[in-house]
Amino acid sequence: MPDETSRRMSTEEAWNTLLMRYNIIQEVRQNGIFNITSAQINEYKEARLMAKWDSSESLPNALKSNKLNILPDSRSSYVISDFILYKEFPELTEKVEQMTQVQLENYETININNITSETSAINILVLSGILDDFLEASDTVATFNGRMGTGCFNFEVDSYSNIKRRISVNNAQCEIDGGFENSTEVIILEAKNVLHKDFHIRQLYYPYRLWSAKVRKPIRLIFSVYSNMIYRLFEYKFNHLEDYSSIELVRTKNYSLQDIHISLEDLIEVRLNTIVTKSDNISESSTPFIQADSVSRLISLLENMENNPMTAEQIIVLMNFVERQYNYYVNAGIYLGIFERKIENRTIVLSDIGILLCSMTYKERQLKLVSLILEHQIFSYFFDYIINNDGNLPTKEYVCEKMRELNVCGTNTSTIERRSSSVISWLKWIFNLPNIAE
């Protein structure tokens, strides 16, 4: 186990030290891979904290900047290379082809406005009939889950060098959120209650290789993301058993547990009833102007913070953030008045408005968030601009021009350009709300 000095190291510092001590970058360039043991990693920080990132966003910069990734190949060892290991989720930003509203029976122990754990999300996925509907089945039952050994298998994986890397796995550990079976197939389910832009393919591939050696029925691989009262289900397949990188999205479908229809007229009514109270002028505001691009991820963080003060480290782990993103999203929540910093114990908590948002229905929550955004002068201005220009978004150049005029983040051109992307993303989120239920 790491000593006290090493334990205080950040993950970033620990990886920088490991890369230098074992000359890992050069070894990968020369030999394609580098093998490392848990014991070697543990000298600096616990391996379980150093080698598992469910989203590429959370990768330490020491690895990301060198295009390095890490895979477990046993219970006590890993292999490092320039692997390509992540798969992006399609964004919920365009018109959704099919949104199915599901009515759940009135269970006293279930609150559909407060589904805060992956276990609860899976239970409701089954009880509501969503899983059967997605599978087009009627007899699906839960049969396995939890941690288990993968067994032994070999596979190939793509790399940034355009070379297939060959890996051998000897009884590594994998964790399965939900395993199911019906009369025709076996289903492996990975479930998340936190929204990320991508996922680690290993989460589906290792369980797939384990169970493909155990069962004769075909296996279906489902990824479920529950966030903001919407279930997004994705079905994936591997076109070649021994090719990690042959993953392909088969189909996706979205489900809601309540009415999510929001019209353009609803948005206009919110605008008419919202008083603009915040100029965001940097000389008058103590809150940084927004740098978080995704309102959906901000909502995901909000949902997971209900009645639960969180430290910076807890938020970083929950959301798979790097420290920079943690600051972006916490500051965005403070900007909207839904988060507060508690200096005395260094935690982030929900404000009264944040607590209120968590108790609202989907439609109430989205419209309240729109109102909180439109209290800011720049957003109310561009909302009116879009309405008066047949729904067309402003150009990035025009957004930058207005940001300079309102002095929301100073005069530095590169800073303005970076933050203008967040402004445009938030405007897109607002005007996409009427599309989600169509």
C-alpha angles and dihedrals in degrees: 000000000000118000122241094270093050092045089061091055117108117238088250093054092045093052093047088053093048093048091054098040095052097030087234098166093055092042091055092048092051102035105021096237141038123211118214132176130225088241091059092050092044090062087076107021136345111286092226088063094043105048110039121079116156092195130039089230091072096053113122111255089237088069100031096052090052093044091242129149135177134223130185113241097177139000090275107029144055140197123224125202143130088283122165100223110158136081122203122231117232107253122246091231105106131059108300111231095215132010113180117201113212127200113216121203116254101267114175092212095054125074110186090196090060113044101150106158134061090232092056091046091053093046091053091043087061100035093050093052092241094126093050091047092052092047092043088231136119107200106054115145133179111252110159145010143147136065120336142155117268097219120222124310143140129227146167126236133189121248137199086250089064089243123124109238116213115219132185119205120201111192099313118175124261132177123216118201095196134004120187141173136196134173094286110026152016118240127206114196128195112192131194132182093188123074118236131169093236143002138226107259088213088075089070102024101057094049089045092055091046096052098036086066091050107044138049097207118091115265124229120201118211129183115197123195116187113190136140091007093300127111113213112193122193125186117205135183136190111231091204123033095220097041114088090187096054090087115138133184108239102181144332134207134178129219134189130196093210143019110302100170112134120173131205086246089059089055093048090050090053090051092051091050097045120093114212105233106156126070095180088215104166091225091058104034128074092193117087116243114256122286099162110105101195123066087182092060090047088055090048090055091046091054093052094049099058109135087344120107107208134201122223091256092052092051092047091052094043096049098032088238129161112226093263092057091047089059093045095054098039090050090048089054090049089047089058093042096243099109131049132194116231104206095188094065100016095240137133117231137178117263120226088268091051091051089049091052091055091056095051131097118251095264094044091049096050094047092047090052090050089053092050090051093047092054084078115085098226093053095045088050094052093042088059090044092055093046090050093047100056094264096306116146120232118257119257089246091056092048090052091049091053092046089056091048092052092040093225097157108007128262104293105127097211092049092050092048093050094048093044087069089062091050091052092046092053091048090050090051092053096049094042092061094087090052098056097075097040 
